[in-house]
Amino acid sequence: MAHEAFVQLSCPECSKNWESTPSELPAHDENFSCPECHATRRTALFARTDRDLENLKKLQ
C-alpha cells in the first residue's frame, strides 16, 4: 500500500495551519482558497516552508 506525502500549509491572511496531500490541492500555480477565511492566492503561497513547496511541485 502506497503512502502519499503531506505538505504543511499556512494561510497568509488568517494564519490557519493545516496539512493536505498534494493530490487534494490545485497545482502550485493555480488559485486556491483558504478553508477558514476563503482568501484566494496561488497554491504555492500557502506552502508553509520551501520544502513543502518543493514537495507540492514534485508530487503533483
All heavy atoms as a GROMACS GRO file, in nm:
protein
  480
    1MET      N    1   0.084  -0.119   0.000
    1MET     CA    2   0.000   0.000   0.000
    1MET      C    3   0.089   0.125   0.000
    1MET      O    4   0.173   0.143   0.086
    1MET     CB    5  -0.090  -0.003   0.123
    1MET     CG    6  -0.182   0.111   0.137
    1MET     SD    7  -0.289   0.074   0.279
    1MET     CE    8  -0.372   0.224   0.293
    2ALA      N    9   0.070   0.210  -0.096
    2ALA     CA   10   0.150   0.332  -0.108
    2ALA      C   11   0.098   0.439  -0.013
    2ALA      O   12  -0.021   0.451   0.009
    2ALA     CB   13   0.147   0.382  -0.251
    3HIS      N   14   0.190   0.515   0.041
    3HIS     CA   15   0.154   0.626   0.129
    3HIS      C   16   0.190   0.756   0.060
    3HIS      O   17   0.300   0.771   0.008
    3HIS     CB   18   0.229   0.617   0.262
    3HIS     CG   19   0.189   0.499   0.343
    3HIS    ND1   20   0.073   0.494   0.415
    3HIS    CD2   21   0.248   0.379   0.361
    3HIS    CE1   22   0.063   0.378   0.475
    3HIS    NE2   23   0.169   0.305   0.443
    4GLU      N   24   0.097   0.848   0.059
    4GLU     CA   25   0.122   0.977  -0.004
    4GLU      C   26   0.174   1.075   0.101
    4GLU      O   27   0.131   1.074   0.215
    4GLU     CB   28  -0.006   1.031  -0.067
    4GLU     CG   29   0.019   1.154  -0.149
    4GLU     CD   30  -0.102   1.198  -0.230
    4GLU    OE1   31  -0.211   1.145  -0.208
    4GLU    OE2   32  -0.085   1.285  -0.315
    5ALA      N   33   0.266   1.158   0.060
    5ALA     CA   34   0.323   1.259   0.149
    5ALA      C   35   0.222   1.368   0.178
    5ALA      O   36   0.129   1.392   0.100
    5ALA     CB   37   0.447   1.319   0.086
    6PHE      N   38   0.242   1.435   0.288
    6PHE     CA   39   0.161   1.551   0.324
    6PHE      C   40   0.246   1.676   0.311
    6PHE      O   41   0.367   1.671   0.331
    6PHE     CB   42   0.111   1.540   0.469
    6PHE     CG   43  -0.004   1.447   0.486
    6PHE    CD1   44   0.017   1.313   0.508
    6PHE    CD2   45  -0.134   1.494   0.478
    6PHE    CE1   46  -0.089   1.226   0.524
    6PHE    CE2   47  -0.241   1.408   0.494
    6PHE     CZ   48  -0.218   1.273   0.517
    7VAL      N   49   0.184   1.787   0.276
    7VAL     CA   50   0.251   1.916   0.278
    7VAL      C   51   0.182   2.002   0.384
    7VAL      O   52   0.062   1.990   0.407
    7VAL     CB   53   0.248   1.987   0.141
    7VAL    CG1   54   0.334   1.914   0.040
    7VAL    CG2   55   0.108   2.003   0.088
    8GLN      N   56   0.261   2.083   0.450
    8GLN     CA   57   0.208   2.172   0.552
    8GLN      C   58   0.173   2.304   0.486
    8GLN      O   59   0.250   2.357   0.406
    8GLN     CB   60   0.309   2.193   0.663
    8GLN     CG   61   0.340   2.066   0.738
    8GLN     CD   62   0.438   2.091   0.851
    8GLN    OE1   63   0.472   2.205   0.885
    8GLN    NE2   64   0.484   1.985   0.912
    9LEU      N   65   0.055   2.354   0.520
    9LEU     CA   66   0.004   2.477   0.460
    9LEU      C   67  -0.024   2.580   0.568
    9LEU      O   68  -0.055   2.545   0.683
    9LEU     CB   69  -0.124   2.448   0.382
    9LEU     CG   70  -0.113   2.340   0.275
    9LEU    CD1   71  -0.250   2.300   0.226
    9LEU    CD2   72  -0.026   2.387   0.161
   10SER      N   73  -0.015   2.706   0.530
   10SER     CA   74  -0.045   2.816   0.621
   10SER      C   75  -0.106   2.929   0.540
   10SER      O   76  -0.052   2.970   0.437
   10SER     CB   77   0.083   2.863   0.690
   10SER     OG   78   0.055   2.968   0.779
   11CYS      N   79  -0.219   2.980   0.585
   11CYS     CA   80  -0.285   3.089   0.513
   11CYS      C   81  -0.214   3.220   0.541
   11CYS      O   82  -0.193   3.257   0.658
   11CYS     CB   83  -0.431   3.100   0.557
   11CYS     SG   84  -0.518   3.238   0.477
   12PRO      N   85  -0.176   3.294   0.436
   12PRO     CA   86  -0.110   3.423   0.456
   12PRO      C   87  -0.203   3.530   0.515
   12PRO      O   88  -0.156   3.630   0.567
   12PRO     CB   89  -0.062   3.462   0.317
   12PRO     CG   90  -0.133   3.375   0.221
   12PRO     CD   91  -0.185   3.258   0.296
   13GLU      N   92  -0.334   3.508   0.509
   13GLU     CA   93  -0.430   3.607   0.562
   13GLU      C   94  -0.464   3.581   0.709
   13GLU      O   95  -0.450   3.669   0.792
   13GLU     CB   96  -0.559   3.602   0.481
   13GLU     CG   97  -0.546   3.663   0.343
   13GLU     CD   98  -0.531   3.814   0.347
   13GLU    OE1   99  -0.599   3.881   0.427
   13GLU    OE2  100  -0.451   3.864   0.268
   14CYS      N  101  -0.511   3.460   0.740
   14CYS     CA  102  -0.562   3.433   0.874
   14CYS      C  103  -0.468   3.347   0.959
   14CYS      O  104  -0.497   3.319   1.075
   14CYS     CB  105  -0.700   3.368   0.868
   14CYS     SG  106  -0.700   3.196   0.810
   15SER      N  107  -0.358   3.301   0.899
   15SER     CA  108  -0.257   3.220   0.968
   15SER      C  109  -0.305   3.081   1.009
   15SER      O  110  -0.242   3.017   1.092
   15SER     CB  111  -0.203   3.293   1.091
   15SER     OG  112  -0.145   3.416   1.051
   16LYS      N  113  -0.416   3.033   0.951
   16LYS     CA  114  -0.459   2.896   0.977
   16LYS      C  115  -0.351   2.801   0.926
   16LYS      O  116  -0.296   2.821   0.819
   16LYS     CB  117  -0.591   2.867   0.904
   16LYS     CG  118  -0.634   2.720   0.914
   16LYS     CD  119  -0.762   2.695   0.836
   16LYS     CE  120  -0.798   2.549   0.828
   16LYS     NZ  121  -0.817   2.483   0.953
   17ASN      N  122  -0.319   2.698   1.004
   17ASN     CA  123  -0.223   2.596   0.966
   17ASN      C  124  -0.293   2.462   0.952
   17ASN      O  125  -0.378   2.428   1.035
   17ASN     CB  126  -0.113   2.584   1.072
   17ASN     CG  127  -0.030   2.709   1.081
   17ASN    OD1  128   0.018   2.761   0.982
   17ASN    ND2  129  -0.013   2.759   1.202
   18TRP      N  130  -0.257   2.385   0.849
   18TRP     CA  131  -0.314   2.253   0.828
   18TRP      C  132  -0.224   2.173   0.735
   18TRP      O  133  -0.127   2.226   0.682
   18TRP     CB  134  -0.457   2.261   0.778
   18TRP     CG  135  -0.477   2.305   0.636
   18TRP    CD1  136  -0.502   2.225   0.529
   18TRP    CD2  137  -0.476   2.439   0.584
   18TRP    NE1  138  -0.517   2.300   0.414
   18TRP    CE2  139  -0.501   2.432   0.446
   18TRP    CE3  140  -0.456   2.562   0.641
   18TRP    CZ2  141  -0.506   2.545   0.364
   18TRP    CZ3  142  -0.460   2.675   0.559
   18TRP    CH2  143  -0.486   2.665   0.424
   19GLU      N  144  -0.255   2.046   0.718
   19GLU     CA  145  -0.183   1.959   0.627
   19GLU      C  146  -0.279   1.908   0.521
   19GLU      O  147  -0.398   1.894   0.545
   19GLU     CB  148  -0.126   1.838   0.700
   19GLU     CG  149  -0.015   1.869   0.796
   19GLU     CD  150   0.039   1.744   0.860
   19GLU    OE1  151  -0.028   1.638   0.857
   19GLU    OE2  152   0.150   1.752   0.915
   20SER      N  153  -0.223   1.877   0.404
   20SER     CA  154  -0.301   1.821   0.296
   20SER      C  155  -0.209   1.737   0.209
   20SER      O  156  -0.087   1.758   0.208
   20SER     CB  157  -0.365   1.932   0.214
   20SER     OG  158  -0.451   1.879   0.117
   21THR      N  159  -0.267   1.645   0.134
   21THR     CA  160  -0.187   1.571   0.037
   21THR      C  161  -0.184   1.653  -0.092
   21THR      O  162  -0.281   1.722  -0.124
   21THR     CB  163  -0.247   1.432   0.009
   21THR    OG1  164  -0.379   1.447  -0.039
   21THR    CG2  165  -0.246   1.345   0.134
   22PRO      N  166  -0.075   1.646  -0.165
   22PRO     CA  167  -0.065   1.723  -0.290
   22PRO      C  168  -0.177   1.691  -0.388
   22PRO      O  169  -0.223   1.780  -0.460
   22PRO     CB  170   0.072   1.683  -0.346
   22PRO     CG  171   0.152   1.651  -0.224
   22PRO     CD  172   0.053   1.584  -0.131
   23SER      N  173  -0.225   1.567  -0.389
   23SER     CA  174  -0.332   1.531  -0.483
   23SER      C  175  -0.465   1.599  -0.449
   23SER      O  176  -0.552   1.608  -0.535
   23SER     CB  177  -0.350   1.379  -0.488
   23SER     OG  178  -0.393   1.331  -0.362
   24GLU      N  179  -0.481   1.647  -0.327
   24GLU     CA  180  -0.604   1.716  -0.287
   24GLU      C  181  -0.600   1.865  -0.320
   24GLU      O  182  -0.699   1.934  -0.299
   24GLU     CB  183  -0.626   1.700  -0.136
   24GLU     CG  184  -0.653   1.558  -0.092
   24GLU     CD  185  -0.662   1.546   0.059
   24GLU    OE1  186  -0.593   1.620   0.131
   24GLU    OE2  187  -0.740   1.461   0.104
   25LEU      N  188  -0.486   1.913  -0.368
   25LEU     CA  189  -0.468   2.056  -0.392
   25LEU      C  190  -0.457   2.087  -0.541
   25LEU      O  191  -0.410   2.003  -0.618
   25LEU     CB  192  -0.340   2.104  -0.323
   25LEU     CG  193  -0.337   2.090  -0.172
   25LEU    CD1  194  -0.196   2.115  -0.120
   25LEU    CD2  195  -0.435   2.186  -0.107
   26PRO      N  196  -0.494   2.209  -0.580
   26PRO     CA  197  -0.470   2.252  -0.718
   26PRO      C  198  -0.319   2.262  -0.742
   26PRO      O  199  -0.241   2.268  -0.647
   26PRO     CB  200  -0.534   2.390  -0.727
   26PRO     CG  201  -0.609   2.410  -0.602
   26PRO     CD  202  -0.561   2.311  -0.501
   27ALA      N  203  -0.279   2.268  -0.866
   27ALA     CA  204  -0.138   2.284  -0.900
   27ALA      C  205  -0.082   2.408  -0.830
   27ALA      O  206  -0.156   2.502  -0.799
   27ALA     CB  207  -0.121   2.296  -1.050
   28HIS      N  208   0.049   2.409  -0.806
   28HIS     CA  209   0.112   2.517  -0.730
   28HIS      C  210   0.091   2.655  -0.792
   28HIS      O  211   0.092   2.756  -0.722
   28HIS     CB  212   0.261   2.490  -0.712
   28HIS     CG  213   0.340   2.502  -0.838
   28HIS    ND1  214   0.348   2.401  -0.931
   28HIS    CD2  215   0.412   2.605  -0.888
   28HIS    CE1  216   0.422   2.440  -1.033
   28HIS    NE2  217   0.463   2.563  -1.010
   29ASP      N  218   0.066   2.660  -0.924
   29ASP     CA  219   0.049   2.790  -0.990
   29ASP      C  220  -0.098   2.823  -1.020
   29ASP      O  221  -0.128   2.919  -1.090
   29ASP     CB  222   0.132   2.796  -1.117
   29ASP     CG  223   0.100   2.684  -1.215
   29ASP    OD1  224   0.024   2.591  -1.180
   29ASP    OD2  225   0.153   2.689  -1.327
   30GLU      N  226  -0.189   2.746  -0.963
   30GLU     CA  227  -0.333   2.773  -0.976
   30GLU      C  228  -0.386   2.834  -0.847
   30GLU      O  229  -0.324   2.823  -0.742
   30GLU     CB  230  -0.409   2.644  -1.008
   30GLU     CG  231  -0.376   2.588  -1.145
   30GLU     CD  232  -0.453   2.459  -1.174
   30GLU    OE1  233  -0.544   2.423  -1.097
   30GLU    OE2  234  -0.420   2.395  -1.275
   31ASN      N  235  -0.503   2.895  -0.854
   31ASN     CA  236  -0.563   2.956  -0.736
   31ASN      C  237  -0.619   2.852  -0.640
   31ASN      O  238  -0.669   2.748  -0.680
   31ASN     CB  239  -0.674   3.053  -0.775
   31ASN     CG  240  -0.621   3.184  -0.826
   31ASN    OD1  241  -0.507   3.221  -0.800
   31ASN    ND2  242  -0.703   3.255  -0.900
   32PHE      N  243  -0.608   2.886  -0.512
   32PHE     CA  244  -0.658   2.802  -0.403
   32PHE      C  245  -0.716   2.896  -0.299
   32PHE      O  246  -0.666   3.007  -0.279
   32PHE     CB  247  -0.542   2.721  -0.344
   32PHE     CG  248  -0.579   2.639  -0.225
   32PHE    CD1  249  -0.658   2.526  -0.239
   32PHE    CD2  250  -0.535   2.674  -0.098
   32PHE    CE1  251  -0.693   2.449  -0.129
   32PHE    CE2  252  -0.569   2.597   0.012
   32PHE     CZ  253  -0.647   2.485  -0.004
   33SER      N  254  -0.821   2.853  -0.231
   33SER     CA  255  -0.885   2.936  -0.127
   33SER      C  256  -0.870   2.870   0.009
   33SER      O  257  -0.891   2.749   0.023
   33SER     CB  258  -1.032   2.956  -0.158
   33SER     OG  259  -1.048   3.031  -0.275
   34CYS      N  260  -0.838   2.951   0.107
   34CYS     CA  261  -0.827   2.903   0.245
   34CYS      C  262  -0.962   2.850   0.291
   34CYS      O  263  -1.064   2.916   0.273
   34CYS     CB  264  -0.782   3.018   0.335
   34CYS     SG  265  -0.784   2.979   0.512
   35PRO      N  266  -0.964   2.732   0.352
   35PRO     CA  267  -1.091   2.677   0.401
   35PRO      C  268  -1.147   2.755   0.521
   35PRO      O  269  -1.265   2.743   0.552
   35PRO     CB  270  -1.056   2.533   0.440
   35PRO     CG  271  -0.910   2.532   0.461
   35PRO     CD  272  -0.853   2.639   0.374
   36GLU      N  273  -1.065   2.836   0.585
   36GLU     CA  274  -1.109   2.910   0.703
   36GLU      C  275  -1.163   3.049   0.665
   36GLU      O  276  -1.276   3.082   0.696
   36GLU     CB  277  -0.991   2.926   0.799
   36GLU     CG  278  -1.024   2.992   0.930
   36GLU     CD  279  -1.096   2.898   1.026
   36GLU    OE1  280  -1.089   2.776   1.010
   36GLU    OE2  281  -1.158   2.951   1.119
   37CYS      N  282  -1.081   3.130   0.596
   37CYS     CA  283  -1.120   3.269   0.568
   37CYS      C  284  -1.153   3.293   0.421
   37CYS      O  285  -1.194   3.402   0.385
   37CYS     CB  286  -1.011   3.364   0.615
   37CYS     SG  287  -0.864   3.364   0.510
   38HIS      N  288  -1.130   3.193   0.337
   38HIS     CA  289  -1.160   3.198   0.194
   38HIS      C  290  -1.073   3.295   0.114
   38HIS      O  291  -1.108   3.331   0.003
   38HIS     CB  292  -1.309   3.225   0.170
   38HIS     CG  293  -1.396   3.130   0.244
   38HIS    ND1  294  -1.408   2.998   0.209
   38HIS    CD2  295  -1.472   3.146   0.355
   38HIS    CE1  296  -1.490   2.938   0.294
   38HIS    NE2  297  -1.529   3.025   0.384
   39ALA      N  298  -0.959   3.336   0.172
   39ALA     CA  299  -0.863   3.417   0.095
   39ALA      C  300  -0.813   3.332  -0.021
   39ALA      O  301  -0.788   3.212  -0.006
   39ALA     CB  302  -0.747   3.458   0.184
   40THR      N  303  -0.802   3.393  -0.137
   40THR     CA  304  -0.760   3.320  -0.257
   40THR      C  305  -0.626   3.370  -0.306
   40THR      O  306  -0.607   3.491  -0.323
   40THR     CB  307  -0.866   3.335  -0.367
   40THR    OG1  308  -0.991   3.286  -0.318
   40THR    CG2  309  -0.827   3.258  -0.492
   41ARG      N  310  -0.534   3.277  -0.324
   41ARG     CA  311  -0.400   3.304  -0.373
   41ARG      C  312  -0.353   3.183  -0.452
   41ARG      O  313  -0.417   3.078  -0.449
   41ARG     CB  314  -0.301   3.324  -0.258
   41ARG     CG  315  -0.341   3.429  -0.157
   41ARG     CD  316  -0.240   3.539  -0.156
   41ARG     NE  317  -0.251   3.638  -0.053
   41ARG     CZ  318  -0.356   3.702  -0.009
   41ARG    NH1  319  -0.473   3.671  -0.053
   41ARG    NH2  320  -0.351   3.797   0.081
   42ARG      N  321  -0.237   3.194  -0.516
   42ARG     CA  322  -0.178   3.076  -0.579
   42ARG      C  323  -0.148   2.972  -0.469
   42ARG      O  324  -0.107   3.009  -0.358
   42ARG     CB  325  -0.048   3.113  -0.651
   42ARG     CG  326  -0.069   3.187  -0.780
   42ARG     CD  327   0.059   3.204  -0.858
   42ARG     NE  328   0.177   3.163  -0.785
   42ARG     CZ  329   0.278   3.242  -0.751
   42ARG    NH1  330   0.278   3.368  -0.786
   42ARG    NH2  331   0.381   3.198  -0.683
   43THR      N  332  -0.167   2.848  -0.500
   43THR     CA  333  -0.145   2.740  -0.403
   43THR      C  334  -0.005   2.749  -0.343
   43THR      O  335   0.013   2.726  -0.223
   43THR     CB  336  -0.168   2.604  -0.468
   43THR    OG1  337  -0.298   2.602  -0.528
   43THR    CG2  338  -0.160   2.491  -0.366
   44ALA      N  339   0.094   2.784  -0.424
   44ALA     CA  340   0.233   2.793  -0.376
   44ALA      C  341   0.248   2.887  -0.257
   44ALA      O  342   0.331   2.866  -0.169
   44ALA     CB  343   0.325   2.837  -0.489
   45LEU      N  344   0.166   2.991  -0.251
   45LEU     CA  345   0.177   3.088  -0.143
   45LEU      C  346   0.125   3.035  -0.010
   45LEU      O  347   0.148   3.096   0.095
   45LEU     CB  348   0.105   3.218  -0.180
   45LEU     CG  349   0.165   3.290  -0.300
   45LEU    CD1  350   0.081   3.411  -0.337
   45LEU    CD2  351   0.309   3.331  -0.272
   46PHE      N  352   0.056   2.922  -0.012
   46PHE     CA  353   0.008   2.859   0.110
   46PHE      C  354   0.108   2.760   0.169
   46PHE      O  355   0.092   2.716   0.282
   46PHE     CB  356  -0.125   2.786   0.085
   46PHE     CG  357  -0.242   2.879   0.070
   46PHE    CD1  358  -0.278   2.928  -0.055
   46PHE    CD2  359  -0.318   2.917   0.180
   46PHE    CE1  360  -0.387   3.013  -0.069
   46PHE    CE2  361  -0.426   3.002   0.166
   46PHE     CZ  362  -0.461   3.051   0.041
   47ALA      N  363   0.211   2.722   0.092
   47ALA     CA  364   0.312   2.629   0.142
   47ALA      C  365   0.383   2.692   0.262
   47ALA      O  366   0.428   2.807   0.255
   47ALA     CB  367   0.411   2.593   0.034
   48ARG      N  368   0.390   2.618   0.372
   48ARG     CA  369   0.447   2.674   0.494
   48ARG      C  370   0.598   2.694   0.484
   48ARG      O  371   0.652   2.792   0.534
   48ARG     CB  372   0.415   2.585   0.613
   48ARG     CG  373   0.443   2.655   0.745
   48ARG     CD  374   0.409   2.576   0.866
   48ARG     NE  375   0.273   2.526   0.866
   48ARG     CZ  376   0.225   2.442   0.955
   48ARG    NH1  377   0.302   2.397   1.051
   48ARG    NH2  378   0.102   2.400   0.949
   49THR      N  379   0.668   2.601   0.419
   49THR     CA  380   0.814   2.611   0.406
   49THR      C  381   0.856   2.589   0.261
   49THR      O  382   0.776   2.542   0.179
   49THR     CB  383   0.885   2.506   0.493
   49THR    OG1  384   0.854   2.376   0.441
   49THR    CG2  385   0.844   2.515   0.640
   50ASP      N  386   0.980   2.620   0.231
   50ASP     CA  387   1.032   2.594   0.097
   50ASP      C  388   1.027   2.444   0.066
   50ASP      O  389   1.000   2.405  -0.046
   50ASP     CB  390   1.176   2.645   0.084
   50ASP     CG  391   1.185   2.796   0.081
   50ASP    OD1  392   1.082   2.861   0.051
   50ASP    OD2  393   1.293   2.850   0.110
   51ARG      N  394   1.053   2.363   0.166
   51ARG     CA  395   1.047   2.217   0.148
   51ARG      C  396   0.905   2.173   0.113
   51ARG      O  397   0.887   2.086   0.027
   51ARG     CB  398   1.096   2.147   0.274
   51ARG     CG  399   1.088   1.998   0.267
   51ARG     CD  400   1.224   1.938   0.290
   51ARG     NE  401   1.211   1.795   0.296
   51ARG     CZ  402   1.267   1.714   0.211
   51ARG    NH1  403   1.341   1.763   0.114
   51ARG    NH2  404   1.252   1.585   0.222
   52ASP      N  405   0.806   2.230   0.178
   52ASP     CA  406   0.666   2.197   0.145
   52ASP      C  407   0.635   2.237   0.002
   52ASP      O  408   0.568   2.163  -0.071
   52ASP     CB  409   0.569   2.266   0.242
   52ASP     CG  410   0.574   2.207   0.381
   52ASP    OD1  411   0.570   2.083   0.394
   52ASP    OD2  412   0.582   2.284   0.478
   53LEU      N  413   0.684   2.351  -0.042
   53LEU     CA  414   0.663   2.395  -0.180
   53LEU      C  415   0.731   2.300  -0.278
   53LEU      O  416   0.671   2.261  -0.378
   53LEU     CB  417   0.713   2.538  -0.200
   53LEU     CG  418   0.698   2.594  -0.341
   53LEU    CD1  419   0.554   2.586  -0.390
   53LEU    CD2  420   0.751   2.735  -0.347
   54GLU      N  421   0.853   2.259  -0.248
   54GLU     CA  422   0.924   2.163  -0.334
   54GLU      C  423   0.844   2.033  -0.345
   54GLU      O  424   0.829   1.979  -0.455
   54GLU     CB  425   1.062   2.131  -0.276
   54GLU     CG  426   1.161   2.243  -0.288
   54GLU     CD  427   1.291   2.210  -0.215
   54GLU    OE1  428   1.321   2.090  -0.195
   54GLU    OE2  429   1.361   2.305  -0.177
   55ASN      N  430   0.796   1.983  -0.231
   55ASN     CA  431   0.718   1.859  -0.233
   55ASN      C  432   0.587   1.876  -0.310
   55ASN      O  433   0.547   1.786  -0.383
   55ASN     CB  434   0.690   1.811  -0.090
   55ASN     CG  435   0.813   1.754  -0.025
   55ASN    OD1  436   0.905   1.706  -0.092
   55ASN    ND2  437   0.816   1.759   0.107
   56LEU      N  438   0.523   1.988  -0.294
   56LEU     CA  439   0.400   2.015  -0.366
   56LEU      C  440   0.424   2.010  -0.517
   56LEU      O  441   0.351   1.944  -0.590
   56LEU     CB  442   0.344   2.152  -0.325
   56LEU     CG  443   0.216   2.197  -0.394
   56LEU    CD1  444   0.101   2.105  -0.360
   56LEU    CD2  445   0.183   2.340  -0.352
   57LYS      N  446   0.530   2.077  -0.562
   57LYS     CA  447   0.561   2.077  -0.706
   57LYS      C  448   0.600   1.939  -0.755
   57LYS      O  449   0.558   1.897  -0.863
   57LYS     CB  450   0.676   2.176  -0.733
   57LYS     CG  451   0.637   2.320  -0.719
   57LYS     CD  452   0.757   2.409  -0.745
   57LYS     CE  453   0.724   2.555  -0.737
   57LYS     NZ  454   0.843   2.638  -0.764
   58LYS      N  455   0.678   1.868  -0.677
   58LYS     CA  456   0.731   1.739  -0.718
   58LYS      C  457   0.623   1.630  -0.720
   58LYS      O  458   0.624   1.544  -0.808
   58LYS     CB  459   0.844   1.698  -0.623
   58LYS     CG  460   0.912   1.569  -0.658
   58LYS     CD  461   1.035   1.542  -0.572
   58LYS     CE  462   1.021   1.581  -0.429
   58LYS     NZ  463   1.132   1.539  -0.344
   59LEU      N  464   0.530   1.635  -0.629
   59LEU     CA  465   0.433   1.527  -0.612
   59LEU      C  466   0.303   1.548  -0.686
   59LEU      O  467   0.213   1.464  -0.680
   59LEU     CB  468   0.406   1.503  -0.462
   59LEU     CG  469   0.529   1.458  -0.383
   59LEU    CD1  470   0.497   1.456  -0.234
   59LEU    CD2  471   0.577   1.322  -0.430
   60GLN      N  472   0.287   1.657  -0.756
   60GLN     CA  473   0.163   1.680  -0.829
   60GLN      C  474   0.174   1.628  -0.969
   60GLN      O  475   0.272   1.621  -1.031
   60GLN     CB  476   0.126   1.828  -0.831
   60GLN     CG  477   0.069   1.869  -0.699
   60GLN     CD  478   0.008   2.006  -0.702
   60GLN    OE1  479   0.062   2.098  -0.760
   60GLN    NE2  480  -0.103   2.021  -0.635
   0.00000   0.00000   0.00000
